[in-house]
């Protein structure tokens, strides 16, 4: 066996290699600047990198002895695989290599490969490589789908071509030929798992260009499954063989070019491999491409709508191809044949799909009524429509007339009246263009982006998820499920869910715009007058119930009465309740929390009682009187006060009345009594803080009781503690009065702990709250020292300064301030501090409870414990808070730029 001495390149060679890598990237960047396509740029970069690889290999080869050269060139081969084998590379892509050898040269080749790999890394190329024999490669490909799919693209670039051809033949014979179905399923399953790891939805707002659903990997999957089924991964060959139509191939090629170009731009912007299309890079790219916004859409929203149109088309075509061409086992085919039955003489209903007898297909596909009957039947049986039949429907939808017959309307309403399979049915109707024929405004929502941090999906994806969320309520055992099951006109409810966000993207209030579209749509669908009014009401009011539940004091009878009058009937309330819950659920994973469900359910129950005529239960004065009696029964006033009976009652009444009605109506009487006892016996220089972890909600409730002398600035000082410790405040109940003292409760999520918060942590926070309230620690210093900077969403002039809304009508006792802004660490502290400095006291707060925006709500009173009546002062408060938001956001943006 010949020995091999490891050799290394000279520094001069490394300089040459590194220079060529930079030249390859610069070549791509120059093509990008001159408007070349993504395919052209990726091909040019791949060609340059491949030439450099060959030079590195050859330079190392020439350093071997003549005998070593002869041995290796006859027994070894180097192949590019994966993306490198396809000849398409982004600037910082990995180079995928397979070093193939015969057993007799393993040591020599290993040393040779080691030198090549080191030289490539030193040159600045990131390798993904393996060293294998033919047997090893085939074995690996049979068990590892990722390696097997990379092998589909294998190309020899150096060495024994015969050896490389042997591998390619062995790979096809042992991995593909006699196990087509297994390999097909392995490719699909591996890709589906990858999709789940990268969001699981095409319309997620920060997609991975390569791996998210609808990304480049889906195009690869179609090619791989085409190779598994028909022996070719070439799209044009598949088209010529009739496996895929020309329109789909054209769409895939356009999408591939678009996605490649986006990926290349991301790599150049990051200066490294970067496939995640973050919101910051979306803003940057919209500016780079000089996209001009419209009245209803920002430049970044137009950019991402274009992106999603491509990615959604890729996902749909790939999924259709897989459904159509997946190999079926013989037993499965026999079972389908035996279990298939006919319906109406023209339909074939199999266990898992619906089809039309071939000679009737043209007749069915050229009639909107017959197509809707297909969807209705498929929905009824809970099965899909055959993929090739969907292709035919998709083609026909382009030429069908826009007018609707009464039969078409009846069939559509029958579909919309379903409680199961509706979401999947509407998705398919949308993909085929049929839904756009029925409701033309749905075209506007297609891939429409809401560029904010609160929604996870585009408008159309959000809408379909809301429909699917409502379907799940059918089996829910709460008041939500009961409400859904008791709704009589589910077609109107589902139409309202379908249209609730249709008004977005027009530059107007989307609820008002949506109501106008709903009115027009109801006429098009021939709804009766009462149905039209109901549909318009639901779309127009779809945010109102969440607004009241999360931003207002629903123990206030005035608010409840006004809401019940607006709703008017139990049926409308049920529908609005379900619509609201479905809407919130569809915003994103985990948004409809148990806490929000409880608040929304409470509003529903209270309003339903009012609509049923049971007003007395929610009469505030009567309820407060009952609470007062209950609290009084828990207290031993003679022992507590040691004064005359008349003085006892006077003291208790004065103290009881000093508490906010909200606190008295939502707090258990025994807790109120305990708070009163603590306040009575509390020394003037002490603070009582009680923290308790609640396993059901995963939150910690901190109950703070302090003498009246600490009422000023108490709220924002406590907030500074939670902010500095990275805690999320879910809600705050503030009871502060000069005569009674301070009784505050904060419900928080401690993000430093994934499960139960340790008692030691709770005790630490209790101590810090005491110090902050009595002034032993400086709130501002604590906040600044511990604050973790979060990037502002704003870039290039796009950042949102937020806004302030003042409601002086909803509450008799308080002025309500809504602060709507980008949620960043410290926002609550900054706002509450500004409120304190204006001499206002916060008596109730609802924190970060939002539907589609972060909203902090403060019920405030002035120095005289009254609402602010003076118009000039109201304007001053609004302007001061808006300046505070502006300065805070601007500071965050400047810090972002410095970072």
N, C-alpha and C positions, 0 to 999 in steps of 0.2 A: 504494500500500500504506500503510495507516494505521500510524503509529508507536505504540509501546507504551512507556510509562515504567514501569519497575519500581517498585512501591510496596510498602510493608511495613506491617504492623499496628502499632498503638500498643502501648505496654507494658501499657496497661489491657486491651486485647483479649487479649494473651498471657496475662495473669493469668486472664481469663475462660476461655480455652481450657484452660489447665493445670488450673484448678479443675474443669472439666467432665470432663477425663480422670480426675482423682482421684475425682470423684463416680461415674463409671461403674464404676471399680474397687471403690469402697466399696459401691456398690449390689450388685455381685456378692458381695462379702464378707459383706454383711448377709444375702443370700439363703442363702449357704453356712452361716452360723451358725444359720439357722432351718430347716435340713434340706431345702432345695430340691434338686431333682435336678440332675445335671450339665447336662442339656439346657436346663433352665430358666435356670440361671446363665449358660451360654454364650450363649443367645439374648438374655438381658437385657443382657449386656455388649456384644454385637454391635449391638443396637438403639441403645444409648446412644452408642457410638462412631460409628455411621453418622449419627446426628443431629448430632453434633459436626462430622463431615466436611462435611456439607451446609452447616452454619453457616460453616465456614472458607471453603468454596468460594463461598458466596453473599456473604460479607463482602468477599472479594477481587474478586468479579465486580462488586459495586456501586461499586468504586473506579475502574472503567473508564468511558470515555466512552460515550455512547449508541450511537455508531456501532460501537465495539469490541464492546459487549455484543451488538448485533444480529448482527454477523459471527460471533461465537463461538457464540452460542446456536443458530445455524442450521447450523453446520458442525462442531460438536464435541460429544463425548459423554464422560462419565466413567462407567466401569463398575467395580463391585467384582467381583473374581474369586477363585478358590480358596476358602479358609476364610471370607473376608469375604463372598464371594458366597453361600456356604451359609448365612450368617447365624449362624455359631457361632464364638465367639472366647473364648480364655482371656484372663486379665487383661493379659498382656504379649505377646500375639500380635502378629505383624506385620500391618499393614493392606495388603492386596494390591489395587492399583488399576491399571486400564488407561486411559490418556488417549488417546482416539480422535479423529482429526481428518481433514478433507479437505485435500488438498495446498495449496490456495490460502491457508490460514491457518496455515501451519506456524510462522512466526516469532512471530506474535501469540500463538498458543496455547502455544508453548514458553515464552514469557515469563510468561504467565498461570500455567502449570503450575509453573514455577520458584518463583513466589511462594507458591503453595499448598503445595508440598513443603516450603519453608523454614518456613512457618507451622506445618505439621503436626509437623515435627521439633522446632521450638521449643516446641510444646505438649506434647511428650513422647510423640508417636506415632511408632513405627518403621514406615517405609513400605517396601514392596516394590512398585515401580512401573515402568512403561514408557510411552513416548510413541510411538504407532504409527498408521499408516493401516490401512485394511482389508487392502490387499494385503500390507503388512508383517506384519500379525498372522497372516494365513493362511499366509504363507511360513514364519514362525517356528513356527507350530503344527505344520506338516508335518515339521519337523526336530527340534524340541525337545519331547519327551513331557511334561516338567514344565509347560511353558507351555500345551500342548494340554489337559492334564487340568485345569489351572486355568481354562481357557476354558469347560469344561463347566458350571462353576458361575457363568458371567458374568451379571451383572444391571446394568442401567443405573440410575444414581441421579441423574444430572444431564445436562442438555443435550438434544441432538437425538435423540429416541427412535427416529426412523426410521433414523438412521445406525447406532445400536446394533443395531437389528433386522437391518439389512443385514449387519452383521458376523456376527451369530449365524447367519443363513442361509448366508452364504458359508463360515463355519467348518464348518457341518454338511455342506454340499455338497462342499467341496474337501478337507476333512480326514477326514471320517467316511464319508459315503455310499458313495463308490465305492472306498473302501480300508479297509473294515471290518476285514478280517483283519490288514492291516498295522498299523492303529492299535491293534487289540486286542493284537497281539504286542508293539508298542512299549511300551504301558502295562505289560504283564506283565514284560517284560525290564527296564525301568527300575526297577520295584518290586523285582524279584528282586535286582538289583544293590544297591539301597538296603538290602535286608534283609542282604545279605552284609556291608555296611559297618557294620551295627549288630548284629553278633553271629551272625547266621545261624541262630539257634535260638530258638524260642518260650520255652523254659524257662531262659534265661540269668538269672542272679540279680541283675543290675543292668540291667534293660531300659530302652529308650527308649520312653516312653509312645506316642509318635507313630510312630516309624520302625522299631522292632524288629519281627520277625515276630509277628503277632497284635496289633499296635498299631493305632491309629486309621487309619493309612495303609492297612491291609489292608481296612478297611470302605470307604474311599474307592476302593480298587482294584476292589472288587466293583461299586461304583456306576459307575465309569468303564467297566469292561468291559461292564456291562449297557447302558450308553448306546451303546457302540460296536456292540454286537450287535443291540439292540432299540430304540434311540432314546430310552430313558428311563433316568435314574439314580435314579429314585424307587423305594425298596424295596417300597412298597405296590403300585405299578403293576406291578413285576416279579412280585409275588405274585399279583396278579389275573390276569396273563397266563399264570400257570402256570410261570414260569421258576424260581421258588424257593418252597419250601413255607412254610407259616405258622409252623411251629416254628422254622425257621432265621431267619426275619425277626424273630420275637420274641426269639430269642437274640441276634441282632445288635444290636437296639435296646437291650436291657438292657446288653449289653457296651459299646456306645457311650456310654450314660449313665454307666456305672461309670468307664470310662477318661477321659471328659471331666472327671468330678469329681475324679479323682486328679490329672489334669494341672492343673486349676485350683488345687487345694490346693498343688501343687508350686510354681506360679507365685507364689502369695501368700506361701509360706514363704521363697522365695528373693528376693522383691522384684524379680524380673526374669523373662525367659523361661527356663524350666528344665523340660526334658522328660525328663532322665535320672533314673530312679528309683534313686538310690544307696542303699547300705545304711544310711547315716546317716539319710536322709530316710524310709526304710522304718521304722526304729525310731521316729522322730519321729511318723510318721503313725499307727502302731499305738497310740502313747500318746494322740495327739489323738482318735482314734476310740474310745478306752477299751475296747480289745479285751482280754478276759480270757483268759489262757493256760490250758492244760490240763496234766495230769500229763506228757504226752508232747510237747506243742508250746508254744513260747513265743508271746506275742501277735503278734510280727512274723512268725512262721512261718504263723500262721493268716491274717494279713492277706495275705501273699504267695500263700498257697494259693488264696485267693479271687481274687486278681488273675490268677493263672495259669489258673484255670478259665475266666475270661472270655477272656483272650488266646488260650488254646489253642482254644477254641470258634470264635473269630473266624478264626484261621488255618485251621482245618480246613474251615469253611464256605466261606471264600474260595477255598481251593485246589480244593474240590469244584466250586464254581460255574465256575471257570476251566476245569477239565478237561471239564466237561459242555458248556459253551457256546462253547468256542474254535472259531472257524470253520475248517473243513478245506478245503484246496484240492481242486478236482475230481479231479485225478490221484491225490491221496492217498485220496480216498473210493473211487475206482475200484480202486486197488491193494488197499485193505482188503477190498473186496467180493470181489475175485478170490482173495485169499490166505486168506480166512476159511474154516475148515472146521468140521464138526460133530464132536462127541464124545459118546458115550452117548446120542445122539439128541436131547438137550436142551441141550447146551452149544454155544456158538459161540465158536471160538477164532480171534481175529484176530491180526495180527502184534504188536500192542502191548497188547491187552486181552482179557479174557474176559467173555462175556455168556451169558445164558440166553434161549432162545427164549421170546417173550412169554407164550405160553399155558401154559408150565411155571413161570413165575416165582413164582407164589403157592405152588405145590407145593414148590419149592426153599427159598424163604425161610421157610416155616413148619416146617422141619425142621433141627435143629442139625446132624444128621449130613450132610445135603445141603449146608449152608452150609460145614461144615468140608471137605467134598469140593471145594467151589469154591476155598477157600483153598489146599488141597493141590495142586490142579491149577494154579492161578495161580503158586504157588511153584515147582512143577516146571518150568513153561515160562518162568519169569522174567518174567511179564507182570502187569499190574494188572487189577483187576476193574472193570468199567464203572461210572462214578460213579453213575448212576441205580440200578443194581443194588445198590450199596453203601447208597444211601439206603433202599432197601426192606429190606435186611438190618438196618440200624440201627433201623428201625421195628419189625421182627419181634423183635429182641433184647429189647425191652421186655416181651414177652409170652411168650417161650419158657420152658418149665419148667426149674427149676434142676437136676434130676436128670440124670446122665450115663449113657448106654448104653455097653455095651462097644465098640460100633462107633465111637461118638463119641470114646471114649478112644483107640482104635487110630488113628483119623485124626489126632487131636491129637499123639500121639506120633510119628507119621510126619512130621508137619510139624516137630516139634521135633528130629528126627533129621537135618535138613538142614544142610549146610555152606555153602549159598549162599541168598540172598534171605530168610533167616529174619528178620533185623532188620526189614526193610520189611513182611514179612507180619505179624509180631506187632504192629507199629505200627497197621496197618490193622485187625487184629482188636481192638485196644484201642479205636480210634476208633469202631468199630461196636458196641462193648459185648460182643462175643463172648468176648473174653479174660476179661472179668469173670464171665461165665457159667461158664467152665471153672475159673477160679481166683478165687473171690469176693474174696479178700484183695487182689487187684490194685486194687480200688476205693480201698482205703486209701492206696495209693501214688500215686494220681492227683494230680498237681500238688503233691505233698508237698515242702515246702521244707526244706533243711538250711541254716540260717542260719550260715554260717561263710565264711571267706575261701579255703577250700581247694577246695570243690566249685563248679563253674561251672553246674551244672544241678540241676533237681529230681530227686527219687528215680526217678520213672518215666522221665524223659528219660535220666538216667544209666544206668538199667538197659538201655534199648534200645540206647544207645551201647555198652554193654559187650557185648551180643550181637553188634552189628555189628563191634566190635573183634575179637572172637574169630573171626568169619568171615574177617577179613583174615589171620589166622595160617595159613590153609590154604596160602597161597603163600609163607609166610615160610621163608627158607632157614637159619634158626638152629635151635637146640635147641627153641625155642618152637614153630616150625612143625612140626618133626618130632614133637614131643609131641602136638600137636593132631591131626595126621594119623593117629597110632597109637591114638587113643582110640576104643574100640569102641562104647561107649554114649554117643553124642553127645547123645541125647535127655536123658539124666540130667544131663550137663554143662550143657546149655542150660537145663534146668529150674533147676539150681543158680544159674546166672547170673541167671535171671529172678527168683529168690527171695532172692538173697543180701542185699539191703537191705530186704526186705519188713518186717522187724521194727522199722524206724525209726518214730518218732512215737508210740510207746506208753509212753514213760517208763521202759522197762526196757533192759537191755543188748540191743542190737539183734541181736547174734549169737545169743544164747539165745532171744530172742523169735522170730527168724527160723527157728531150728531147730524150735521148736514148730509154727510155721506150716507148715514143710516136712514135718514128720511128718503133720500133718493132711491136707495136700495130697496126699501120697504115697498115703494111704489112699483119698482121693477119686478118685485116678487109677488105683487098682487096681494099684499097683506091687508086685512081689514083695518078700519080706522083705529080701533082700540089697540090692535097689535102694533100698528105703526107708532102710536104714541108710546107704547110700552118699550119698544125697541129703541126709540130715540132717547127716552128717559134713561134707560140702562147705560147706553153709550155715553151720554152727556154726564151722568152722575157717577161714572165708574170709579172715580178717585175719592168721592166724597166720604164714603163710609170709612175708608182707611184714614182719611184726614181727621175725622172726628175721633176714631178709636185711638189713634196714635199721637194726636196733637192737641186734643181738647179734653177738658174735664167732663167725662160723661156721667158723673154723679150730679151735674148741674141740670135741674129740671128744665130750664129754659132751652138749653142746647138739645136735650132729648125731645122736648115738645116740638121745637122747630123742625128737627129731623123727621119725626114721625109724621108731621103735617106734610112735609115735602114728599115722603114716600107714599103715604096714603092708604096702602093696603098690605095685608100679610103676604100675599103672593109676590108683590113687587119687592118687598123686603127680603123674602127668601132668595129671589133671583139676584138681587144686588149683593147679598151676603155671599152667595156662591161665586158670583162673578169676581168679587173683590178677593176672596180667598184664592181662587184659581189664578188671578192676575199676579198676586204676590208670590205664590208658589212658583210661577213660571219665570220670575225675574232671575233666579239663579239658585244653585244648590244651597240648601239650608237657610234661605231668606225667610221663609214662613216658619218662624220659630214657635215653640210652645207658648212663649210669652206673647207674641203677636196674636196667635190663635186665641189665647185667653182674652185679650183685650177686645178683639173683634167679636168673639162670641158673647162677651158681656154686653157690648153695645147692641148686638142683635137681640138678646134676651130682654133687655130693658125696653127696647123700642117695640118689640112684639107685645109686651104687656100693655104698653100705652095704646097700641093699635087695637088691642082687645078691650079697651075701655077701663083698664085697671090703673087709672091715674093716681089714686090715693096712695098706692104703695111707694110711689116715687115723689110724693109731696115732700119737699125738703124740710119745711118747718116741722111737720109731723115726725119725720124720720129723725131729725136732730133732737126732738123732744124725747123720743124713745131711747136714742143713744145716751142722752144726758141721764135719764133715769137708770139705765143699765150701768153706766160708769159710776154713778152715785152709789149704786148698790154694792159695787166692789170696794168702795173706800170706807174706812173707819175714820170719818172726819174728826170726831172728838179727840181720838188718840193722836191723829195726825197733826191737828192744829192747836189743841189745848186752849180754845177760846170759846166765847159764848155761841150758842146755837145760831143766832141771827148772823153773827160774823162768819160762822162756818159757811152758811149758805151763800152769803154775799161773796165771800172769797172764792168759793167753788164756781159760782155762776160767772164771775168776772174772768176767772182763769179759763173756764170751759169756752166762753164766748171769744176769748182771745185766739183760740185755735182756728185754723182755716176749716171751712165746711168740708172741703175735700178730705183733709186728714181725719176729721171726725166721722165721715161717712164710709171711708174705705178701711179704717183701722179697727181691728177687733176691740170691743169695749174694755176687755181685761188688759189689753196692751195700753190703751189710753189711761186707764187707772194706774197702771204701773208707772207710766211716764209722769203722771201728776205726783205720785209719791216721791219719785226720784227728784223732781224739780223742787218740791217742798223742802226736802232734807239736804239739797245739794249746796255745799259751801260755795261762796261767791267766786272762789278761785279754782274750782275743779270742773272737769269735764268728764262725763260718762260716755264711753264708747263701747258698744257691744257688737261684735262681728260674729256672724253665724253662716257656715257653709250650708247651702241647700242642694242636696244631691239630685233632686228631681229636675231642677233647672240648670245645675252646674254653675250657679252663681253664689256670690257671697253678699249677704245683706248686712250693711253697717248701719247701726242705729246710734245716732249721736244726740245727746241731751246736754245742754249748756245753759248757764244763767243768761238773763237778758242782756247783761253788759257785753256779751260777745256777739250779739245779733248782727252788728254792722260788720260786713266783710266775711262773715262766717262761711257763707256758701262757697265763695271762690277760693278761700283758704283750704277747705276740704277737697275741692276739686283739684287743687295743685298737688295734693298727696297722691290721689289716684292717677293723675296724668303722669307724674314723675315715676310712678311704679308700673307704667305701661298697662294700666287697667282700663277696660272699656266700660263706661257707665251706661247701663241699659235704661235705668230710670232713676229719678230722684224725687222724693216727696219732702218738700221744705215747709216747715211750720215755724215761722219766726215772728215774734211780737215783743214790743217793748215791755208789756205788762207781764207776759207769761214766761218768756224765755225762748230757747231754741230746741225744737224737736225735729231732727232731720233723719231721713232714711235714704240710703243709696244702695241700689242693687247693681253689682258690678261683676264683670267677667275678668278673672285674673289669668292673663294670657301666658304667664310664666309656668302654669301648671296645666297639664293636659287632662287630669282627672281631679280627684279631691284636693282642695287647697289645705295644706297642713295647718294645724292649730297654731304652730309657732309663727307662720307667715301672717295669719290673721292678727295675732297679738302684736306683731311688729307694726302692722298698719294701724292698729288701734292706738299705739303709742305715738306714732307719727301724726295722726289726726289730732290728738290732744295737744301736742306741741305746736302744731300749725294754728289751731284755733286760739290758744292763749298767747300766741306770738313768740314762743320760744324759738321757733324756726321761721325763717323768712320764706314766705310762700313763693315769691318771684324767684329768689335764688335757688330754691329747691327745684322749681320747675325748669329753670334754665340749665342747672347742673346735671339733671337726670334726663332731660328731654332727648329722645331719639329723633333725629331729623328724618322726616319722610319727604320724598320728592313731591314737589307740586306737580299736579297734572298738566300745568301749563308749560308750553314751549312756543317759542317764536310768536309771542303775542296772543297765544290761544288760551292762556290761563284764565280761570273763572274767578272773579273777585267776590262772587256770592251776592246775596241780597238780603234785605231786612224787610219784613212785613209786620205791620202793627194792626191788630184786631182789637178794637175798643167796643165791639158790639156783643160778642158772644158771652162775656162774663159781666155780671152786675158789679162785682167787687174788684176785679183786677183788669189791668191792661195786659193783653197777651202779645208777646213779641216772638215772632218766628224768625229764626236765623237760618237761612238756607245757603249752604256753602260747601266747597270741597272739603271733605273730612280729612283733616290732618291732625297729628298729635299736637295738643295744646290749644286747639280751637276753643273748646269749652272753657278752659281756664281764661283765655284772653277775653272772651265775650263776657263771662261772669264777672271778671275784674272790672271791665268797663261799665257794666251795669251798676256795680257797687259804687264806683267812683262818681256816678251820676246821682247818688243818694237814693237809689231805688233798692227795695228788698224783694228777693225772690221768694214767693210763697208756694210755688209748685213748679216743677220742671219735668219735661218729657224729653229724654235725651236720645239722639240718634235713632229715633223710631221713624222710619221713612218707607215710602213705596219706591219712588224712583229718584229720590234725592235725600241727602243727609239733612235732617232738620232738627235743630235744637229749639225747644219751645219753653218760654219762660213766662209764668204768670207773675206779674210784678205789681207792687203798690208803692206809693211815694212815702215821704217822711211822715205824713199824717195817716198812714195806713189806709189810703184810699187809692182808687184807680186814678190815672192821670186824665184830667178833663181838659186841661188847657191845650189848645191846638198848637200853639207855638212850641210848647215844651215837647209835645209828641213828635213834632218835626225835628226838634233838636236831638231827641233820643235816637230817632231813626238815622239822622245824618252822622251822629257820633259813632254809632255802631257800624255803619257802613264804612266810615273812615278807619275804624279799628280792623275790620275785615280786609280792607284794601291794604293797609300797612302790613298786616300779618301775612297775607298771600304774597305781597310784593317782596317781603323779606325772604319768604320761603323760596320764591323764584330766583332771587339773586343768589341765595345760598346754593340752589341747584346749579346755577351757571358756574359758580366758583368750584363746585365739586366736579 
